[in-house]
Amino acid sequence: SIPIVAEVFSYGAKKYDAYNFNKGANATTYIDAAHRHMNKYLMNENVDDESGLPHLAHAISCLMMLLDNDIINVTIDDRNKFYK
C-alpha cells in the first residue's frame, strides 16, 4: 500500500510541481480533497479516472500532506472556529 501512495505523490509532483504541497495551503483544501476521494470509494468507484490510482491512496496522500503542513507549521488554518 505504501508504494501506491508514493505513486500518488509522484503523480501530484508531475501535475503540480514537486513539493508544492508544503508551501502552505488551506487546511480545508486537503480535507475536501480527501473527502471527495473517500466519497468516490463509498460510491463503489475504486480508481480515480484521471490518475488511474486508487481513491483511497489519494485520500491518504491528502491527509499526509495536511499532516506535513501542520508539522512544518505552514498550514493556513481555515477550519470552522465555531467548533473550538
N, C-alpha and C positions, 0 to 999 in steps of 0.2 A: 504493500500500500504506500509506503514512503516513496518508492521510485515514481509512482503515478502522481503523487503530489508534487514531486520535483519536476515532472513533465509539465504540470500546470504552471509552475513558476517559470520554466523555460519558455513556454508559450506566451506568458504575460510579458516576459523580458523582450521577446521579439515584437510583440504588439505595442507595448507601452514604453520601452527602453528599460535596460537593466537597472534594478534597484530604485526605480522611480517611486515605488510604494513607500519608501522610508523618507521621502521628502516632506511628509506631513499631509494629512487629508482628514476630512471629517470622519469621525467615528462611525456615523450612520451610513457613510458610503460603503464601508466594508460590511456592516451589519445587514444593510439592504441587499447587497450582492449575495451574501451567504444565505439569506432568507430566500431570495429568488431561486438559487440553485437547490436548496433543500425542498422548496415547494415543487420544483420540476420533478425531483426524485419522488416526492409523495404522490405526484400525479402519474406515476409509473413510467417516467422518462429517465432512463439511466444515464444517457450520454448527451453531453452538450453538442448541439448541432454545429456550432462554429468551430470549436476546438477539436471535437471528436474524443474528448476526455470525459471521465465520469463527473457528473454533477456533484457527487459527494466530495471528490478530490478538489473541485473548485471551492466548495463551501469551506472545507478545511483550510485551504490556502487563504481565503478571505480572513478567517479568524486568526491564522498565523500572522498575516500582515498587520492586522489590528493589534495583536499582542506585541509584535515587534515595535510598532509605533509607540505603544504605551511604554515599553521598556526603555526606548531611547528618547522618550518624552517629546515626541513631535505630533502626537495625536491632537487634532483640533476637536475639542470636546463639545459636540453639539447635541449631547444627549438631553432628553427632556428633564429640565431642572425640577419639575413638579414632583418627581419621584424621589428627590433627595431627602 
